[in-house]
Amino acid sequence: MLPRKLCSAVLLAAALLASQQTNVDSLLTQYERQLVAGQPSPEQLLRNVASLSGQLQPGVAPRAVNYLNSLRGYGSRNRGLGLAMSGVYRQIGGMQSNPQDAWLNYRSAYLLMTPYGADNQVRGEMHQLRQSIELIEAKIPGLPKLDWASLDPAGQKAYDEIIERYIGVSAAVTSAETTTETMRRSMASQGLALRPDVVAGLTRMKLKLEDAKRLIEQRNYATAKERLISAEAEAGKILKAFGG
């Protein structure tokens, strides 16, 4: 058992963390209502972003990202707000243990700096951030190869949608592959084999995902989305076959 003092310290820290998370949730609820009620001023949004930066916790990061995403249009038109939002995206990216999530947030941070890249200081920060992004990309070998920084705003929006879907489906495919391999080894130890339909589904799933990657690189996002839907469905069938 933990010593009483240490146990008390752990409980106090957990309570403090829960309280901070509740505070951030409360702030985000308030900020989201502002957007629904009307168009907040850039000054108000800047205060919101600064306050959010000071209280961020990993548990509320996904909700904070959704809020920041809803402000992207404002940030691209207001230098102070855009750079402040870029900083919070980087802050969230640094909290992520999943390289795909970190990559998405660092990329958002980079894109928000783009309209202000004529400034030498901003350009220097963009260069450093791009190096960080490339290091993360090296940890995600299955990521489609596409120069996303060269896309225009409309192209960025379309790419955002498809790449987030691709990353989500990739995770489902990886889960299905891992589960299948685990079950294959278990069954082989008993002299059994995987069902032919599961093996065929696994092949189709991987081919669909690979095809989606190729189509994204060609910027054929509509057809890529169809392939991702098919790959996700195959992954679901495989997991269901093993009780997942």
C-alpha positions as CSV (number, residue, x, y, z in Angstrom):
1,M,0.0,0.0,0.0
2,L,1.0,3.6,-0.6
3,P,2.0,5.7,2.4
4,R,-0.9,7.8,3.7
5,K,0.8,11.1,2.8
6,L,1.6,9.9,-0.7
7,C,-1.9,8.6,-1.2
8,S,-3.3,11.9,-0.1
9,A,-1.0,13.8,-2.5
10,V,-2.1,11.5,-5.4
11,L,-5.8,12.1,-4.6
12,L,-5.3,15.8,-4.3
13,A,-3.5,15.9,-7.7
14,A,-6.3,13.9,-9.3
15,A,-8.9,16.2,-7.8
16,L,-7.0,19.3,-9.0
17,L,-6.7,17.8,-12.5
18,A,-10.5,17.0,-12.6
19,S,-11.3,20.5,-11.4
20,Q,-9.1,22.1,-14.1
21,Q,-10.7,19.9,-16.8
22,T,-14.1,21.0,-15.6
23,N,-13.1,24.6,-15.8
24,V,-11.9,24.2,-19.4
25,D,-15.1,22.4,-20.3
26,S,-17.1,25.3,-18.8
27,L,-15.0,27.8,-20.8
28,L,-15.5,25.9,-24.0
29,T,-19.3,25.7,-23.4
30,Q,-19.3,29.5,-23.0
31,Y,-17.2,30.1,-26.1
32,E,-19.3,27.8,-28.2
33,R,-22.4,29.6,-27.2
34,Q,-20.8,32.9,-28.3
35,L,-20.4,31.5,-31.8
36,V,-24.0,30.3,-31.9
37,A,-25.3,33.7,-30.6
38,G,-23.5,35.7,-33.3
39,Q,-20.1,36.8,-34.6
40,P,-17.8,37.6,-31.7
41,S,-15.2,40.4,-32.2
42,P,-11.6,39.4,-32.9
43,E,-10.7,40.9,-29.6
44,Q,-13.1,38.7,-27.8
45,L,-11.9,35.6,-29.7
46,L,-8.3,36.5,-28.9
47,R,-9.1,36.7,-25.2
48,N,-10.9,33.3,-25.5
49,V,-7.9,31.7,-27.1
50,A,-5.4,33.2,-24.6
51,S,-7.5,31.9,-21.7
52,L,-7.8,28.5,-23.3
53,S,-4.1,28.3,-23.8
54,G,-3.5,28.8,-20.1
55,Q,-5.8,26.0,-18.9
56,L,-5.5,23.3,-21.5
57,Q,-5.6,19.7,-20.4
58,P,-5.0,16.5,-22.5
59,G,-8.6,15.3,-21.7
60,V,-10.3,18.3,-23.3
61,A,-7.9,18.6,-26.2
62,P,-10.3,17.1,-28.8
63,R,-13.0,19.5,-27.8
64,A,-10.6,22.4,-27.9
65,V,-9.5,21.4,-31.4
66,N,-13.1,21.4,-32.5
67,Y,-13.5,25.0,-31.2
68,L,-10.3,26.1,-32.8
69,N,-11.3,24.6,-36.1
70,S,-14.5,26.6,-36.0
71,L,-12.4,29.8,-35.7
72,R,-10.1,29.0,-38.7
73,G,-11.8,31.6,-40.9
74,Y,-11.4,34.3,-38.3
75,G,-7.7,33.4,-37.8
76,S,-6.9,33.6,-41.5
77,R,-8.2,37.2,-41.5
78,N,-6.7,38.6,-38.2
79,R,-3.0,38.3,-37.6
80,G,-3.0,38.4,-33.8
81,L,-5.8,35.9,-33.6
82,G,-4.3,33.6,-36.2
83,L,-0.9,33.5,-34.6
84,A,-2.5,32.9,-31.1
85,M,-4.5,30.0,-32.5
86,S,-1.4,28.6,-34.1
87,G,0.3,28.6,-30.7
88,V,-2.6,26.7,-29.1
89,Y,-2.6,24.1,-31.9
90,R,1.1,23.6,-31.3
91,Q,0.4,23.3,-27.6
92,I,-2.2,20.6,-28.2
93,G,0.1,18.8,-30.7
94,G,2.7,18.6,-28.0
95,M,0.2,16.8,-25.7
96,Q,-0.6,14.1,-28.2
97,S,0.9,10.6,-27.8
98,N,-0.6,9.6,-31.1
99,P,1.6,10.8,-34.0
100,Q,-1.3,11.2,-36.4
101,D,-3.1,13.5,-33.9
102,A,0.1,15.5,-33.3
103,W,0.6,15.8,-37.1
104,L,-2.9,17.2,-37.7
105,N,-2.5,19.8,-35.0
106,Y,1.0,20.9,-36.0
107,R,-0.2,21.1,-39.6
108,S,-3.1,23.4,-38.6
109,A,-0.6,25.5,-36.7
110,Y,1.5,25.9,-39.8
111,L,-1.4,26.7,-42.1
112,L,-2.6,29.5,-39.8
113,M,0.8,31.2,-40.1
114,T,0.8,31.0,-43.9
115,P,-1.0,34.3,-44.5
116,Y,1.5,36.1,-42.3
117,G,4.7,34.5,-43.7
118,A,6.0,37.7,-45.1
119,D,7.1,38.6,-41.6
120,N,10.7,37.3,-41.0
121,Q,9.9,36.1,-37.5
122,V,6.8,34.2,-38.6
123,R,8.6,32.7,-41.5
124,G,11.4,31.5,-39.2
125,E,8.8,29.9,-36.9
126,M,7.1,28.3,-39.9
127,H,10.5,26.8,-40.9
128,Q,11.0,25.3,-37.5
129,L,7.4,24.0,-37.4
130,R,7.7,22.4,-40.8
131,Q,10.8,20.5,-39.6
132,S,8.8,19.2,-36.6
133,I,6.0,18.2,-39.0
134,E,8.4,16.3,-41.2
135,L,9.9,14.4,-38.2
136,I,6.4,13.3,-37.3
137,E,5.6,12.4,-40.9
138,A,8.6,10.0,-40.8
139,K,6.8,8.1,-38.0
140,I,3.7,7.7,-40.1
141,P,4.9,5.7,-43.1
142,G,1.4,5.0,-44.5
143,L,0.5,8.7,-44.8
144,P,-0.3,9.8,-48.4
145,K,2.6,11.8,-50.0
146,L,1.2,15.1,-51.0
147,D,2.5,18.7,-50.7
148,W,-0.4,19.9,-48.6
149,A,1.4,23.3,-47.9
150,S,1.0,24.2,-51.6
151,L,-2.8,23.8,-51.7
152,D,-5.1,26.8,-51.9
153,P,-7.7,27.4,-49.2
154,A,-10.4,25.4,-50.9
155,G,-7.9,22.6,-51.5
156,Q,-6.8,22.6,-47.9
157,K,-10.4,22.3,-46.7
158,A,-11.0,19.3,-49.0
159,Y,-7.7,17.7,-48.0
160,D,-8.4,18.3,-44.3
161,E,-11.7,16.3,-44.6
162,I,-10.2,13.4,-46.5
163,I,-7.0,13.1,-44.5
164,E,-8.8,13.0,-41.2
165,R,-11.0,10.3,-42.5
166,Y,-8.0,8.4,-43.9
167,I,-6.3,8.5,-40.5
168,G,-9.4,7.3,-38.7
169,V,-9.9,4.4,-41.2
170,S,-6.2,3.5,-41.0
171,A,-6.5,3.1,-37.3
172,A,-9.5,0.7,-37.8
173,V,-7.6,-1.3,-40.4
174,T,-4.6,-1.6,-38.1
175,S,-6.8,-2.8,-35.3
176,A,-8.4,-5.4,-37.6
177,E,-5.0,-6.6,-38.8
178,T,-3.6,-6.9,-35.3
179,T,-6.7,-8.8,-34.1
180,T,-6.5,-11.1,-37.1
181,E,-2.8,-11.9,-36.5
182,T,-3.4,-12.6,-32.8
183,M,-6.3,-14.9,-33.6
184,R,-4.3,-16.6,-36.4
185,R,-1.5,-17.5,-34.0
186,S,-3.9,-18.7,-31.4
187,M,-5.8,-20.9,-33.8
188,A,-2.6,-22.2,-35.4
189,S,-1.4,-23.4,-32.0
190,Q,-4.6,-25.5,-31.9
191,G,-4.2,-26.8,-35.5
192,L,-6.9,-24.5,-36.8
193,A,-6.9,-21.9,-39.6
194,L,-8.7,-18.7,-40.3
195,R,-12.0,-18.8,-42.2
196,P,-11.5,-18.2,-46.0
197,D,-14.0,-15.3,-45.9
198,V,-11.9,-13.5,-43.2
199,V,-8.7,-14.0,-45.2
200,A,-10.4,-12.6,-48.3
201,G,-11.9,-9.7,-46.3
202,L,-8.4,-8.9,-44.9
203,T,-7.0,-8.7,-48.4
204,R,-9.8,-6.5,-49.7
205,M,-9.5,-4.2,-46.7
206,K,-5.7,-3.6,-47.3
207,L,-6.2,-3.1,-51.0
208,K,-9.0,-0.6,-50.5
209,L,-6.9,1.4,-48.1
210,E,-3.9,1.4,-50.4
211,D,-6.1,2.5,-53.3
212,A,-7.5,5.3,-51.2
213,K,-3.9,6.5,-50.4
214,R,-3.1,6.5,-54.1
215,L,-6.2,8.4,-55.0
216,I,-5.6,11.0,-52.3
217,E,-2.1,11.6,-53.7
218,Q,-3.8,12.1,-57.1
219,R,-6.3,14.5,-55.3
220,N,-9.2,12.4,-56.4
221,Y,-10.9,12.8,-53.0
222,A,-14.4,11.7,-54.0
223,T,-13.3,8.2,-55.1
224,A,-10.8,8.0,-52.2
225,K,-13.7,8.5,-49.8
226,E,-15.6,5.6,-51.4
227,R,-12.5,3.3,-51.0
228,L,-12.2,4.4,-47.3
229,I,-15.8,3.6,-46.7
230,S,-15.3,0.1,-48.1
231,A,-12.1,-0.4,-46.2
232,E,-13.8,0.6,-42.9
233,A,-16.7,-1.7,-43.6
234,E,-14.3,-4.6,-44.2
235,A,-12.5,-3.8,-41.0
236,G,-15.8,-3.8,-39.1
237,K,-16.7,-7.3,-40.5
238,I,-13.3,-8.7,-39.5
239,L,-13.6,-7.4,-35.9
240,K,-17.2,-8.6,-35.7
241,A,-16.1,-12.1,-36.8
242,F,-13.8,-12.2,-33.8
243,G,-16.3,-10.8,-31.4
244,G,-15.1,-7.2,-31.6
